[in-house]
Amino acid sequence: MVNPNQRPIRVLVAKVGLDGHDRGAKVIASALRDAGMEVIYTGLRQTPEMVVNAALQEDVDAIGVSILSGAHMTVFPKIIALMKEKQMNDVLLTGGGIIPDADIQELYALGVGKLFPPGTHTREIADYIEGWTREHREF
């Protein structure tokens, strides 16, 4: 649980590309809010550039990308490259959706944080973001 004496963890939840299925992203956003986090939901059809720029403007601790379109091997590498270019080394990039195990391992090697498959309990996702943020950021 978030310490009330600290600023809340800020998370940007995004849907990138033409993927129009946002139910899962909305469920995650609601669960993270219930866990005491501030959540910025970008809505549908965002570009990687839009996501990274919004994350910078909102001074987020984490970016969560929900992806069901199969474009994960394009979207995540592009976002992580933009984050590195903008020196966002203390911001977590995580996400979930339909991502094969072999691709998950490749994305981890690029620096993407833990990726969650459909059906993951929302508390597990909130705990991961809280733990990562506590370890990597000063409050």
PAVOZA-680673 format. One record per residue (C-alpha): residue in three letters; x, y, z. Coordinates in Angstrom, 1 decimal. Example, Ala and Ser with C-alpha at 12.3 -4.5 7.8 and 13.67 -1.06 7.14 Angstrom:
res|x|y|z
Ala|12.3|-4.5|7.8
Ser|13.7|-1.1|7.1
***
This chain:
res|x|y|z
Met|0.0|0.0|0.0
Val|1.2|3.5|-0.8
Asn|2.5|5.5|2.2
Pro|0.2|8.6|2.7
Asn|3.3|10.7|3.5
Gln|4.7|10.1|0.1
Arg|3.5|11.4|-3.2
Pro|1.3|8.8|-5.0
Ile|2.9|6.6|-7.7
Arg|2.0|8.0|-11.1
Val|1.3|5.6|-13.9
Leu|0.4|6.3|-17.5
Val|-1.7|3.5|-19.0
Ala|-1.7|3.5|-22.8
Lys|-3.2|1.7|-25.8
Val|-0.8|2.0|-28.8
Gly|-1.6|1.6|-32.5
Leu|-4.8|0.4|-34.0
Asp|-5.7|-1.9|-31.1
Gly|-9.2|-0.9|-30.2
His|-9.8|-3.3|-27.3
Asp|-9.5|-1.1|-24.2
Arg|-11.5|-3.0|-21.6
Gly|-8.4|-4.6|-20.0
Ala|-6.6|-1.2|-19.9
Lys|-9.6|0.4|-18.2
Val|-9.7|-2.5|-15.6
Ile|-6.0|-2.1|-14.9
Ala|-6.3|1.7|-14.6
Ser|-9.2|1.3|-12.1
Ala|-7.3|-1.3|-10.1
Leu|-4.2|0.9|-9.9
Arg|-6.3|3.8|-8.7
Asp|-7.8|1.6|-6.1
Ala|-4.3|0.7|-5.0
Gly|-3.6|4.4|-4.3
Met|-1.8|5.3|-7.5
Glu|-2.5|8.3|-9.8
Val|-3.4|7.0|-13.2
Ile|-3.4|8.9|-16.5
Tyr|-5.2|6.9|-19.2
Thr|-4.3|8.1|-22.7
Gly|-7.1|6.4|-24.5
Leu|-7.0|4.5|-27.8
Arg|-4.7|4.8|-30.9
Gln|-1.7|6.4|-29.3
Thr|1.7|6.5|-31.0
Pro|4.9|5.6|-29.1
Glu|5.9|9.2|-29.4
Met|2.6|10.4|-27.9
Val|3.0|7.9|-25.0
Val|6.5|9.0|-24.2
Asn|5.7|12.7|-24.5
Ala|2.7|12.3|-22.2
Ala|4.8|10.3|-19.7
Leu|7.4|13.2|-19.6
Gln|4.7|15.9|-19.2
Glu|2.9|14.0|-16.5
Asp|6.2|13.0|-14.6
Val|5.1|9.4|-14.3
Asp|6.9|6.7|-12.4
Ala|5.7|4.0|-14.8
Ile|4.2|3.4|-18.2
Gly|1.8|0.5|-18.7
Val|1.0|-0.5|-22.3
Ser|-1.9|-2.8|-23.0
Ile|-1.5|-4.6|-26.3
Leu|-3.6|-7.2|-28.0
Ser|-2.9|-6.4|-31.6
Gly|0.3|-8.5|-32.1
Ala|2.4|-5.4|-32.6
His|4.3|-5.8|-29.3
Met|7.7|-6.4|-31.0
Thr|7.3|-3.0|-32.7
Val|5.6|-1.0|-30.0
Phe|7.7|-1.9|-26.9
Pro|11.1|-1.5|-28.7
Lys|10.1|1.9|-30.1
Ile|8.9|3.2|-26.7
Ile|12.0|1.9|-24.8
Ala|14.2|3.6|-27.5
Leu|12.4|6.9|-27.1
Met|12.6|6.6|-23.3
Lys|16.4|6.1|-23.5
Glu|16.7|9.0|-26.0
Lys|14.9|11.2|-23.5
Gln|16.9|9.8|-20.6
Met|13.9|8.4|-18.8
Asn|16.0|5.9|-17.0
Asp|14.0|6.0|-13.8
Val|10.6|5.2|-15.5
Leu|9.3|1.7|-15.6
Leu|8.0|0.4|-18.9
Thr|5.6|-2.5|-18.3
Gly|2.5|-3.9|-19.9
Gly|0.5|-6.8|-20.8
Gly|-1.7|-8.6|-23.3
Ile|-1.2|-11.4|-25.8
Ile|2.6|-11.8|-26.0
Pro|4.3|-15.1|-26.7
Asp|6.9|-16.3|-24.1
Ala|9.8|-16.1|-26.6
Asp|8.9|-12.5|-27.4
Ile|8.6|-11.6|-23.7
Gln|12.2|-12.8|-23.2
Glu|13.4|-10.7|-26.1
Leu|11.6|-7.6|-24.7
Tyr|13.1|-8.2|-21.3
Ala|16.5|-8.2|-22.9
Leu|15.8|-4.7|-24.3
Gly|14.9|-3.3|-20.9
Val|11.2|-3.7|-20.8
Gly|9.9|-4.5|-17.3
Lys|7.6|-7.5|-16.4
Leu|4.9|-8.2|-18.9
Phe|1.6|-9.7|-17.7
Pro|-0.6|-12.1|-19.6
Pro|-4.4|-11.9|-19.6
Gly|-5.9|-13.2|-16.4
Thr|-3.2|-11.8|-14.1
His|-4.6|-10.7|-10.8
Thr|-4.5|-6.9|-10.7
Arg|-3.0|-6.9|-7.2
Glu|0.1|-8.6|-8.7
Ile|0.5|-5.8|-11.2
Ala|0.0|-3.1|-8.6
Asp|2.5|-4.8|-6.2
Tyr|5.1|-5.1|-9.1
Ile|4.8|-1.4|-9.9
Glu|4.9|-0.4|-6.3
Gly|8.0|-2.5|-5.6
Trp|9.8|-1.4|-8.8
Thr|9.1|2.3|-8.0
Arg|10.2|2.0|-4.4
Glu|13.5|0.4|-5.5
His|14.2|2.8|-8.4
Arg|12.8|6.2|-7.5
Glu|13.2|8.7|-4.6
Phe|10.1|10.1|-3.0
***
